[in-house]
Amino acid sequence: MRGRPLTFLAWVQSAYGHNRMLIHGIGSLAFGLVLWEAVDRWFSDKYFFTGPDEVIKELLQLVRDGEIWIHLRYSALEGVYGYALAAAAGIACGAMLAFSRTLDEMFSPVLIGLYATPRPVVAPLFIVWLGLGVASKVAVIFIASFFPVAINTTAGIKNVESEFRMLGRAFNVSPWAMFVKIIVPGALPFLIAGLRLGYSRAIVTIMVAEMFGSEAGLGYMIVHATQVFDIPKMMVGISMLTLWGILGNEVLKLIERRATPYKQTLGI
């Protein structure tokens, strides 16, 4: 009888250890919903703020009407194309700057300067050049996501210790093996950090791009709901973008854990 409480406690500790991230995620979600509901009860004004219950009702209505799928499909198309192009171009550009001192000295200041340019400034230009369709939104998302990926890729490759490269040369490691076995593993944490930053900027830019003129999309839905004070519908759009941001970030974190197991061993 005395051994049972200890056994149960050990089981609880073991279950917590194996499902720690899931438990913390559920706890964070529950805390957020409780806080959201508390703020709604505090204001108690449907024209100023709305709680999760009203947002869920509005979401179900949009699902029944089929309207939400139009906006989700439109924004997802923009986001996937823009972010995928930015990730590919950013990694390639960052690698070229890291391996070429001349290119780095020529273009790094330009890269940093353009990175600091506010996205609302360039969005109207792309709309004038490319129209109100998907192409202009993809271009804006590409510009927003490209720079974090490129800058972090360059920093990651440069961060690989010169001692490791010298060790590879001492053992006559081929350039390809040097790149795959030394440079890529060393730069991977920086690269994934850049991808995560780029993804976050892509989600925010979906809203920014669709504010300046769009045919559909979550940003379009949010803007039009705001204009008629439809707070539940506005909150549905905001919640969808927030959920996309959380899920995408968690996927990239999972990829990072799988790709850099040595960080988990070191407790980083």
DOMIMAR-607693 format. One record per residue (C-alpha): z, y, x; residue in three letters. Coordinates in Angstrom, 3 decimals. Layout:
BEGIN
<site><zz>Z</zz><yy>Y</yy><xx>X</xx><r>ala</r></site>
...
// end
This chain:
BEGIN
<site><zz>0.000</zz><yy>0.000</yy><xx>0.000</xx><r>met</r></site>
<site><zz>0.825</zz><yy>2.400</yy><xx>2.814</xx><r>arg</r></site>
<site><zz>-2.552</zz><yy>1.831</yy><xx>4.430</xx><r>gly</r></site>
<site><zz>-4.581</zz><yy>2.871</yy><xx>1.386</xx><r>arg</r></site>
<site><zz>-4.036</zz><yy>6.656</yy><xx>1.565</xx><r>pro</r></site>
<site><zz>-4.983</zz><yy>6.624</yy><xx>5.226</xx><r>leu</r></site>
<site><zz>-8.062</zz><yy>4.532</yy><xx>4.497</xx><r>thr</r></site>
<site><zz>-9.090</zz><yy>6.840</yy><xx>1.661</xx><r>phe</r></site>
<site><zz>-8.555</zz><yy>9.888</yy><xx>3.869</xx><r>leu</r></site>
<site><zz>-10.678</zz><yy>8.309</yy><xx>6.598</xx><r>ala</r></site>
<site><zz>-13.408</zz><yy>7.598</yy><xx>4.034</xx><r>trp</r></site>
<site><zz>-13.339</zz><yy>11.213</yy><xx>2.821</xx><r>val</r></site>
<site><zz>-13.559</zz><yy>12.486</yy><xx>6.403</xx><r>gln</r></site>
<site><zz>-16.421</zz><yy>10.127</yy><xx>7.149</xx><r>ser</r></site>
<site><zz>-18.302</zz><yy>11.112</yy><xx>3.974</xx><r>ala</r></site>
<site><zz>-17.786</zz><yy>14.792</yy><xx>4.782</xx><r>tyr</r></site>
<site><zz>-19.004</zz><yy>14.318</yy><xx>8.339</xx><r>gly</r></site>
<site><zz>-22.202</zz><yy>12.548</yy><xx>7.245</xx><r>his</r></site>
<site><zz>-22.951</zz><yy>15.021</yy><xx>4.422</xx><r>asn</r></site>
<site><zz>-21.484</zz><yy>18.173</yy><xx>5.924</xx><r>arg</r></site>
<site><zz>-24.589</zz><yy>20.336</yy><xx>5.612</xx><r>met</r></site>
<site><zz>-25.300</zz><yy>19.192</yy><xx>2.045</xx><r>leu</r></site>
<site><zz>-21.712</zz><yy>19.871</yy><xx>0.954</xx><r>ile</r></site>
<site><zz>-21.740</zz><yy>23.303</yy><xx>2.570</xx><r>his</r></site>
<site><zz>-25.102</zz><yy>24.098</yy><xx>0.964</xx><r>gly</r></site>
<site><zz>-23.881</zz><yy>23.128</yy><xx>-2.501</xx><r>ile</r></site>
<site><zz>-20.676</zz><yy>25.091</yy><xx>-1.924</xx><r>gly</r></site>
<site><zz>-22.637</zz><yy>28.166</yy><xx>-0.870</xx><r>ser</r></site>
<site><zz>-24.904</zz><yy>27.873</yy><xx>-3.944</xx><r>leu</r></site>
<site><zz>-21.915</zz><yy>27.457</yy><xx>-6.266</xx><r>ala</r></site>
<site><zz>-20.168</zz><yy>30.449</yy><xx>-4.718</xx><r>phe</r></site>
<site><zz>-23.300</zz><yy>32.567</yy><xx>-5.102</xx><r>gly</r></site>
<site><zz>-23.676</zz><yy>31.635</yy><xx>-8.786</xx><r>leu</r></site>
<site><zz>-20.004</zz><yy>32.357</yy><xx>-9.503</xx><r>val</r></site>
<site><zz>-20.249</zz><yy>35.722</yy><xx>-7.753</xx><r>leu</r></site>
<site><zz>-23.472</zz><yy>36.510</yy><xx>-9.629</xx><r>trp</r></site>
<site><zz>-21.824</zz><yy>35.707</yy><xx>-12.970</xx><r>glu</r></site>
<site><zz>-18.734</zz><yy>37.758</yy><xx>-12.041</xx><r>ala</r></site>
<site><zz>-20.859</zz><yy>40.819</yy><xx>-11.226</xx><r>val</r></site>
<site><zz>-22.728</zz><yy>40.407</yy><xx>-14.523</xx><r>asp</r></site>
<site><zz>-19.447</zz><yy>40.270</yy><xx>-16.455</xx><r>arg</r></site>
<site><zz>-18.156</zz><yy>43.297</yy><xx>-14.557</xx><r>trp</r></site>
<site><zz>-21.127</zz><yy>45.515</yy><xx>-15.496</xx><r>phe</r></site>
<site><zz>-21.713</zz><yy>43.906</yy><xx>-18.916</xx><r>ser</r></site>
<site><zz>-24.964</zz><yy>45.830</yy><xx>-19.403</xx><r>asp</r></site>
<site><zz>-28.187</zz><yy>43.862</yy><xx>-19.929</xx><r>lys</r></site>
<site><zz>-30.297</zz><yy>46.938</yy><xx>-19.080</xx><r>tyr</r></site>
<site><zz>-28.603</zz><yy>47.275</yy><xx>-15.678</xx><r>phe</r></site>
<site><zz>-27.852</zz><yy>43.728</yy><xx>-14.524</xx><r>phe</r></site>
<site><zz>-28.151</zz><yy>40.204</yy><xx>-15.880</xx><r>thr</r></site>
<site><zz>-26.395</zz><yy>36.947</yy><xx>-15.078</xx><r>gly</r></site>
<site><zz>-27.747</zz><yy>33.499</yy><xx>-14.194</xx><r>pro</r></site>
<site><zz>-27.615</zz><yy>32.248</yy><xx>-17.792</xx><r>asp</r></site>
<site><zz>-30.045</zz><yy>34.911</yy><xx>-19.026</xx><r>glu</r></site>
<site><zz>-32.271</zz><yy>34.409</yy><xx>-15.999</xx><r>val</r></site>
<site><zz>-32.483</zz><yy>30.664</yy><xx>-16.674</xx><r>ile</r></site>
<site><zz>-33.363</zz><yy>31.337</yy><xx>-20.334</xx><r>lys</r></site>
<site><zz>-36.100</zz><yy>33.745</yy><xx>-19.256</xx><r>glu</r></site>
<site><zz>-37.420</zz><yy>31.250</yy><xx>-16.696</xx><r>leu</r></site>
<site><zz>-37.634</zz><yy>28.512</yy><xx>-19.324</xx><r>leu</r></site>
<site><zz>-39.509</zz><yy>30.875</yy><xx>-21.631</xx><r>gln</r></site>
<site><zz>-41.959</zz><yy>31.769</yy><xx>-18.856</xx><r>leu</r></site>
<site><zz>-42.454</zz><yy>28.062</yy><xx>-18.144</xx><r>val</r></site>
<site><zz>-43.164</zz><yy>27.339</yy><xx>-21.825</xx><r>arg</r></site>
<site><zz>-45.628</zz><yy>30.223</yy><xx>-21.980</xx><r>asp</r></site>
<site><zz>-47.272</zz><yy>29.114</yy><xx>-18.724</xx><r>gly</r></site>
<site><zz>-47.079</zz><yy>32.638</yy><xx>-17.285</xx><r>glu</r></site>
<site><zz>-44.810</zz><yy>31.729</yy><xx>-14.361</xx><r>ile</r></site>
<site><zz>-47.309</zz><yy>29.198</yy><xx>-12.976</xx><r>trp</r></site>
<site><zz>-50.015</zz><yy>31.866</yy><xx>-12.696</xx><r>ile</r></site>
<site><zz>-47.741</zz><yy>34.128</yy><xx>-10.661</xx><r>his</r></site>
<site><zz>-46.349</zz><yy>31.304</yy><xx>-8.527</xx><r>leu</r></site>
<site><zz>-49.815</zz><yy>29.967</yy><xx>-7.705</xx><r>arg</r></site>
<site><zz>-51.121</zz><yy>33.410</yy><xx>-6.769</xx><r>tyr</r></site>
<site><zz>-48.169</zz><yy>34.305</yy><xx>-4.509</xx><r>ser</r></site>
<site><zz>-48.051</zz><yy>30.840</yy><xx>-2.938</xx><r>ala</r></site>
<site><zz>-51.741</zz><yy>31.047</yy><xx>-2.056</xx><r>leu</r></site>
<site><zz>-51.231</zz><yy>34.415</yy><xx>-0.365</xx><r>glu</r></site>
<site><zz>-48.106</zz><yy>33.286</yy><xx>1.452</xx><r>gly</r></site>
<site><zz>-49.459</zz><yy>29.973</yy><xx>2.751</xx><r>val</r></site>
<site><zz>-52.738</zz><yy>31.420</yy><xx>4.040</xx><r>tyr</r></site>
<site><zz>-51.156</zz><yy>34.518</yy><xx>5.566</xx><r>gly</r></site>
<site><zz>-48.269</zz><yy>32.696</yy><xx>7.220</xx><r>tyr</r></site>
<site><zz>-50.367</zz><yy>29.778</yy><xx>8.506</xx><r>ala</r></site>
<site><zz>-52.865</zz><yy>32.134</yy><xx>10.125</xx><r>leu</r></site>
<site><zz>-50.063</zz><yy>34.248</yy><xx>11.600</xx><r>ala</r></site>
<site><zz>-48.276</zz><yy>31.187</yy><xx>13.040</xx><r>ala</r></site>
<site><zz>-51.420</zz><yy>29.822</yy><xx>14.688</xx><r>ala</r></site>
<site><zz>-52.590</zz><yy>33.181</yy><xx>16.056</xx><r>ala</r></site>
<site><zz>-49.082</zz><yy>34.227</yy><xx>17.081</xx><r>gly</r></site>
<site><zz>-48.447</zz><yy>31.082</yy><xx>19.125</xx><r>ile</r></site>
<site><zz>-51.855</zz><yy>31.338</yy><xx>20.815</xx><r>ala</r></site>
<site><zz>-51.479</zz><yy>35.055</yy><xx>21.588</xx><r>cys</r></site>
<site><zz>-47.888</zz><yy>34.661</yy><xx>22.777</xx><r>gly</r></site>
<site><zz>-48.859</zz><yy>31.835</yy><xx>25.108</xx><r>ala</r></site>
<site><zz>-51.704</zz><yy>33.883</yy><xx>26.622</xx><r>met</r></site>
<site><zz>-49.401</zz><yy>36.828</yy><xx>27.281</xx><r>leu</r></site>
<site><zz>-46.781</zz><yy>34.553</yy><xx>28.831</xx><r>ala</r></site>
<site><zz>-49.215</zz><yy>32.825</yy><xx>31.196</xx><r>phe</r></site>
<site><zz>-51.164</zz><yy>35.954</yy><xx>32.179</xx><r>ser</r></site>
<site><zz>-49.281</zz><yy>38.782</yy><xx>33.843</xx><r>arg</r></site>
<site><zz>-52.286</zz><yy>41.096</yy><xx>33.459</xx><r>thr</r></site>
<site><zz>-52.586</zz><yy>40.509</yy><xx>29.714</xx><r>leu</r></site>
<site><zz>-48.834</zz><yy>40.881</yy><xx>29.330</xx><r>asp</r></site>
<site><zz>-48.793</zz><yy>44.262</yy><xx>31.067</xx><r>glu</r></site>
<site><zz>-51.797</zz><yy>45.470</yy><xx>29.079</xx><r>met</r></site>
<site><zz>-50.932</zz><yy>44.330</yy><xx>25.564</xx><r>phe</r></site>
<site><zz>-47.154</zz><yy>43.826</yy><xx>25.304</xx><r>ser</r></site>
<site><zz>-46.467</zz><yy>47.563</yy><xx>24.714</xx><r>pro</r></site>
<site><zz>-49.149</zz><yy>47.598</yy><xx>22.006</xx><r>val</r></site>
<site><zz>-47.652</zz><yy>44.469</yy><xx>20.440</xx><r>leu</r></site>
<site><zz>-44.160</zz><yy>45.966</yy><xx>20.326</xx><r>ile</r></site>
<site><zz>-45.498</zz><yy>49.249</yy><xx>18.944</xx><r>gly</r></site>
<site><zz>-47.434</zz><yy>47.576</yy><xx>16.140</xx><r>leu</r></site>
<site><zz>-44.432</zz><yy>45.358</yy><xx>15.366</xx><r>tyr</r></site>
<site><zz>-42.416</zz><yy>48.492</yy><xx>14.594</xx><r>ala</r></site>
<site><zz>-45.045</zz><yy>49.814</yy><xx>12.170</xx><r>thr</r></site>
<site><zz>-43.700</zz><yy>49.687</yy><xx>8.573</xx><r>pro</r></site>
<site><zz>-45.549</zz><yy>47.262</yy><xx>6.331</xx><r>arg</r></site>
<site><zz>-45.857</zz><yy>49.701</yy><xx>3.380</xx><r>pro</r></site>
<site><zz>-47.961</zz><yy>51.904</yy><xx>5.655</xx><r>val</r></site>
<site><zz>-50.643</zz><yy>49.274</yy><xx>6.308</xx><r>val</r></site>
<site><zz>-50.690</zz><yy>47.648</yy><xx>2.865</xx><r>ala</r></site>
<site><zz>-52.741</zz><yy>50.424</yy><xx>1.167</xx><r>pro</r></site>
<site><zz>-55.254</zz><yy>50.360</yy><xx>4.024</xx><r>leu</r></site>
<site><zz>-55.969</zz><yy>46.646</yy><xx>3.585</xx><r>phe</r></site>
<site><zz>-56.267</zz><yy>47.109</yy><xx>-0.171</xx><r>ile</r></site>
<site><zz>-58.869</zz><yy>49.867</yy><xx>0.392</xx><r>val</r></site>
<site><zz>-60.748</zz><yy>47.704</yy><xx>2.915</xx><r>trp</r></site>
<site><zz>-60.498</zz><yy>44.303</yy><xx>1.198</xx><r>leu</r></site>
<site><zz>-59.883</zz><yy>45.108</yy><xx>-2.462</xx><r>gly</r></site>
<site><zz>-57.184</zz><yy>44.010</yy><xx>-4.891</xx><r>leu</r></site>
<site><zz>-57.806</zz><yy>40.273</yy><xx>-4.476</xx><r>gly</r></site>
<site><zz>-56.066</zz><yy>37.643</yy><xx>-2.386</xx><r>val</r></site>
<site><zz>-57.759</zz><yy>38.685</yy><xx>0.882</xx><r>ala</r></site>
<site><zz>-55.896</zz><yy>42.007</yy><xx>1.201</xx><r>ser</r></site>
<site><zz>-52.517</zz><yy>40.334</yy><xx>0.524</xx><r>lys</r></site>
<site><zz>-53.241</zz><yy>37.600</yy><xx>3.070</xx><r>val</r></site>
<site><zz>-54.068</zz><yy>40.289</yy><xx>5.647</xx><r>ala</r></site>
<site><zz>-50.826</zz><yy>42.183</yy><xx>5.014</xx><r>val</r></site>
<site><zz>-48.738</zz><yy>38.987</yy><xx>5.225</xx><r>ile</r></site>
<site><zz>-50.591</zz><yy>37.997</yy><xx>8.401</xx><r>phe</r></site>
<site><zz>-49.788</zz><yy>41.332</yy><xx>10.071</xx><r>ile</r></site>
<site><zz>-46.129</zz><yy>41.118</yy><xx>9.046</xx><r>ala</r></site>
<site><zz>-45.632</zz><yy>37.536</yy><xx>10.279</xx><r>ser</r></site>
<site><zz>-47.813</zz><yy>37.570</yy><xx>13.398</xx><r>phe</r></site>
<site><zz>-45.692</zz><yy>39.788</yy><xx>15.637</xx><r>phe</r></site>
<site><zz>-42.349</zz><yy>37.913</yy><xx>15.473</xx><r>pro</r></site>
<site><zz>-44.139</zz><yy>34.651</yy><xx>16.279</xx><r>val</r></site>
<site><zz>-46.125</zz><yy>36.125</yy><xx>19.183</xx><r>ala</r></site>
<site><zz>-43.174</zz><yy>37.995</yy><xx>20.710</xx><r>ile</r></site>
<site><zz>-40.803</zz><yy>35.016</yy><xx>20.506</xx><r>asn</r></site>
<site><zz>-43.433</zz><yy>32.639</yy><xx>21.896</xx><r>thr</r></site>
<site><zz>-43.936</zz><yy>34.903</yy><xx>24.900</xx><r>thr</r></site>
<site><zz>-40.181</zz><yy>35.239</yy><xx>25.451</xx><r>ala</r></site>
<site><zz>-39.642</zz><yy>31.480</yy><xx>25.099</xx><r>gly</r></site>
<site><zz>-42.262</zz><yy>30.493</yy><xx>27.660</xx><r>ile</r></site>
<site><zz>-41.003</zz><yy>33.129</yy><xx>30.103</xx><r>lys</r></site>
<site><zz>-37.455</zz><yy>31.928</yy><xx>29.547</xx><r>asn</r></site>
<site><zz>-38.184</zz><yy>28.471</yy><xx>30.951</xx><r>val</r></site>
<site><zz>-36.301</zz><yy>28.389</yy><xx>34.244</xx><r>glu</r></site>
<site><zz>-38.483</zz><yy>28.736</yy><xx>37.318</xx><r>ser</r></site>
<site><zz>-36.409</zz><yy>25.965</yy><xx>38.946</xx><r>glu</r></site>
<site><zz>-37.764</zz><yy>23.481</yy><xx>36.427</xx><r>phe</r></site>
<site><zz>-41.332</zz><yy>24.516</yy><xx>37.170</xx><r>arg</r></site>
<site><zz>-40.706</zz><yy>24.282</yy><xx>40.899</xx><r>met</r></site>
<site><zz>-39.202</zz><yy>20.814</yy><xx>40.397</xx><r>leu</r></site>
<site><zz>-42.309</zz><yy>19.748</yy><xx>38.506</xx><r>gly</r></site>
<site><zz>-44.553</zz><yy>20.991</yy><xx>41.298</xx><r>arg</r></site>
<site><zz>-42.380</zz><yy>19.195</yy><xx>43.879</xx><r>ala</r></site>
<site><zz>-43.037</zz><yy>15.907</yy><xx>42.064</xx><r>phe</r></site>
<site><zz>-46.776</zz><yy>16.681</yy><xx>41.761</xx><r>asn</r></site>
<site><zz>-46.631</zz><yy>16.923</yy><xx>37.980</xx><r>val</r></site>
<site><zz>-50.046</zz><yy>17.720</yy><xx>36.511</xx><r>ser</r></site>
<site><zz>-50.504</zz><yy>21.089</yy><xx>34.745</xx><r>pro</r></site>
<site><zz>-50.824</zz><yy>19.352</yy><xx>31.359</xx><r>trp</r></site>
<site><zz>-47.649</zz><yy>17.301</yy><xx>31.921</xx><r>ala</r></site>
<site><zz>-45.886</zz><yy>20.454</yy><xx>33.118</xx><r>met</r></site>
<site><zz>-46.867</zz><yy>22.198</yy><xx>29.897</xx><r>phe</r></site>
<site><zz>-45.972</zz><yy>19.316</yy><xx>27.565</xx><r>val</r></site>
<site><zz>-42.779</zz><yy>18.028</yy><xx>29.223</xx><r>lys</r></site>
<site><zz>-41.236</zz><yy>21.175</yy><xx>30.704</xx><r>ile</r></site>
<site><zz>-42.611</zz><yy>24.394</yy><xx>29.211</xx><r>ile</r></site>
<site><zz>-42.930</zz><yy>23.336</yy><xx>25.548</xx><r>val</r></site>
<site><zz>-39.414</zz><yy>21.793</yy><xx>25.229</xx><r>pro</r></site>
<site><zz>-37.911</zz><yy>24.822</yy><xx>26.965</xx><r>gly</r></site>
<site><zz>-39.746</zz><yy>27.339</yy><xx>24.792</xx><r>ala</r></site>
<site><zz>-39.402</zz><yy>25.437</yy><xx>21.502</xx><r>leu</r></site>
<site><zz>-36.133</zz><yy>27.055</yy><xx>20.306</xx><r>pro</r></site>
<site><zz>-37.630</zz><yy>30.529</yy><xx>20.793</xx><r>phe</r></site>
<site><zz>-40.879</zz><yy>29.487</yy><xx>19.120</xx><r>leu</r></site>
<site><zz>-39.129</zz><yy>28.115</yy><xx>16.029</xx><r>ile</r></site>
<site><zz>-36.918</zz><yy>31.212</yy><xx>15.880</xx><r>ala</r></site>
<site><zz>-40.122</zz><yy>33.267</yy><xx>15.814</xx><r>gly</r></site>
<site><zz>-41.543</zz><yy>31.073</yy><xx>13.058</xx><r>leu</r></site>
<site><zz>-38.378</zz><yy>31.557</yy><xx>11.014</xx><r>arg</r></site>
<site><zz>-38.491</zz><yy>35.332</yy><xx>11.462</xx><r>leu</r></site>
<site><zz>-42.185</zz><yy>35.355</yy><xx>10.607</xx><r>gly</r></site>
<site><zz>-41.558</zz><yy>33.280</yy><xx>7.486</xx><r>tyr</r></site>
<site><zz>-38.828</zz><yy>35.646</yy><xx>6.293</xx><r>ser</r></site>
<site><zz>-41.127</zz><yy>38.628</yy><xx>6.791</xx><r>arg</r></site>
<site><zz>-43.905</zz><yy>36.794</yy><xx>4.921</xx><r>ala</r></site>
<site><zz>-41.660</zz><yy>36.307</yy><xx>1.879</xx><r>ile</r></site>
<site><zz>-40.640</zz><yy>39.975</yy><xx>1.863</xx><r>val</r></site>
<site><zz>-44.238</zz><yy>41.097</yy><xx>2.367</xx><r>thr</r></site>
<site><zz>-45.445</zz><yy>39.155</yy><xx>-0.685</xx><r>ile</r></site>
<site><zz>-43.457</zz><yy>41.629</yy><xx>-2.753</xx><r>met</r></site>
<site><zz>-44.617</zz><yy>44.642</yy><xx>-0.714</xx><r>val</r></site>
<site><zz>-48.300</zz><yy>43.651</yy><xx>-0.813</xx><r>ala</r></site>
<site><zz>-48.340</zz><yy>43.075</yy><xx>-4.563</xx><r>glu</r></site>
<site><zz>-46.586</zz><yy>46.364</yy><xx>-5.292</xx><r>met</r></site>
<site><zz>-49.650</zz><yy>48.358</yy><xx>-4.199</xx><r>phe</r></site>
<site><zz>-52.080</zz><yy>46.688</yy><xx>-6.565</xx><r>gly</r></site>
<site><zz>-52.534</zz><yy>43.083</yy><xx>-7.546</xx><r>ser</r></site>
<site><zz>-54.003</zz><yy>40.863</yy><xx>-10.226</xx><r>glu</r></site>
<site><zz>-50.986</zz><yy>38.553</yy><xx>-10.458</xx><r>ala</r></site>
<site><zz>-48.107</zz><yy>37.216</yy><xx>-8.363</xx><r>gly</r></site>
<site><zz>-44.317</zz><yy>37.358</yy><xx>-8.285</xx><r>leu</r></site>
<site><zz>-44.330</zz><yy>40.876</yy><xx>-6.861</xx><r>gly</r></site>
<site><zz>-46.715</zz><yy>41.959</yy><xx>-9.602</xx><r>tyr</r></site>
<site><zz>-44.408</zz><yy>40.386</yy><xx>-12.199</xx><r>met</r></site>
<site><zz>-41.325</zz><yy>42.104</yy><xx>-10.721</xx><r>ile</r></site>
<site><zz>-42.969</zz><yy>45.543</yy><xx>-10.662</xx><r>val</r></site>
<site><zz>-44.226</zz><yy>45.319</yy><xx>-14.245</xx><r>his</r></site>
<site><zz>-40.893</zz><yy>43.952</yy><xx>-15.504</xx><r>ala</r></site>
<site><zz>-39.104</zz><yy>46.861</yy><xx>-13.813</xx><r>thr</r></site>
<site><zz>-41.382</zz><yy>49.394</yy><xx>-15.481</xx><r>gln</r></site>
<site><zz>-40.389</zz><yy>48.155</yy><xx>-18.955</xx><r>val</r></site>
<site><zz>-36.729</zz><yy>47.483</yy><xx>-18.029</xx><r>phe</r></site>
<site><zz>-37.122</zz><yy>43.737</yy><xx>-18.545</xx><r>asp</r></site>
<site><zz>-34.240</zz><yy>42.886</yy><xx>-16.211</xx><r>ile</r></site>
<site><zz>-34.158</zz><yy>39.090</yy><xx>-16.830</xx><r>pro</r></site>
<site><zz>-37.855</zz><yy>38.753</yy><xx>-16.007</xx><r>lys</r></site>
<site><zz>-37.426</zz><yy>40.922</yy><xx>-12.916</xx><r>met</r></site>
<site><zz>-34.506</zz><yy>38.754</yy><xx>-11.771</xx><r>met</r></site>
<site><zz>-36.601</zz><yy>35.605</yy><xx>-12.273</xx><r>val</r></site>
<site><zz>-39.184</zz><yy>36.932</yy><xx>-9.802</xx><r>gly</r></site>
<site><zz>-36.527</zz><yy>37.977</yy><xx>-7.297</xx><r>ile</r></site>
<site><zz>-34.800</zz><yy>34.589</yy><xx>-7.626</xx><r>ser</r></site>
<site><zz>-38.074</zz><yy>32.741</yy><xx>-7.010</xx><r>met</r></site>
<site><zz>-38.748</zz><yy>34.683</yy><xx>-3.810</xx><r>leu</r></site>
<site><zz>-35.152</zz><yy>34.156</yy><xx>-2.662</xx><r>thr</r></site>
<site><zz>-35.428</zz><yy>30.425</yy><xx>-3.324</xx><r>leu</r></site>
<site><zz>-38.690</zz><yy>30.248</yy><xx>-1.363</xx><r>trp</r></site>
<site><zz>-37.009</zz><yy>32.012</yy><xx>1.529</xx><r>gly</r></site>
<site><zz>-34.042</zz><yy>29.645</yy><xx>1.567</xx><r>ile</r></site>
<site><zz>-36.110</zz><yy>26.447</yy><xx>1.249</xx><r>leu</r></site>
<site><zz>-38.636</zz><yy>27.449</yy><xx>3.903</xx><r>gly</r></site>
<site><zz>-35.903</zz><yy>28.456</yy><xx>6.321</xx><r>asn</r></site>
<site><zz>-34.095</zz><yy>25.151</yy><xx>5.808</xx><r>glu</r></site>
<site><zz>-37.306</zz><yy>23.204</yy><xx>6.445</xx><r>val</r></site>
<site><zz>-37.841</zz><yy>25.075</yy><xx>9.725</xx><r>leu</r></site>
<site><zz>-34.209</zz><yy>24.464</yy><xx>10.702</xx><r>lys</r></site>
<site><zz>-34.713</zz><yy>20.743</yy><xx>10.022</xx><r>leu</r></site>
<site><zz>-37.836</zz><yy>20.745</yy><xx>12.205</xx><r>ile</r></site>
<site><zz>-35.879</zz><yy>22.483</yy><xx>14.956</xx><r>glu</r></site>
<site><zz>-33.089</zz><yy>19.877</yy><xx>14.826</xx><r>arg</r></site>
<site><zz>-35.603</zz><yy>17.035</yy><xx>14.992</xx><r>arg</r></site>
<site><zz>-37.642</zz><yy>18.648</yy><xx>17.768</xx><r>ala</r></site>
<site><zz>-34.654</zz><yy>19.679</yy><xx>19.923</xx><r>thr</r></site>
<site><zz>-32.125</zz><yy>16.822</yy><xx>19.726</xx><r>pro</r></site>
<site><zz>-30.656</zz><yy>17.883</yy><xx>23.075</xx><r>tyr</r></site>
<site><zz>-29.240</zz><yy>20.999</yy><xx>21.416</xx><r>lys</r></site>
<site><zz>-27.272</zz><yy>18.837</yy><xx>18.995</xx><r>gln</r></site>
<site><zz>-25.956</zz><yy>16.743</yy><xx>21.891</xx><r>thr</r></site>
<site><zz>-24.735</zz><yy>19.916</yy><xx>23.617</xx><r>leu</r></site>
<site><zz>-23.232</zz><yy>21.180</yy><xx>20.359</xx><r>gly</r></site>
<site><zz>-25.493</zz><yy>24.262</yy><xx>20.236</xx><r>ile</r></site>
// end
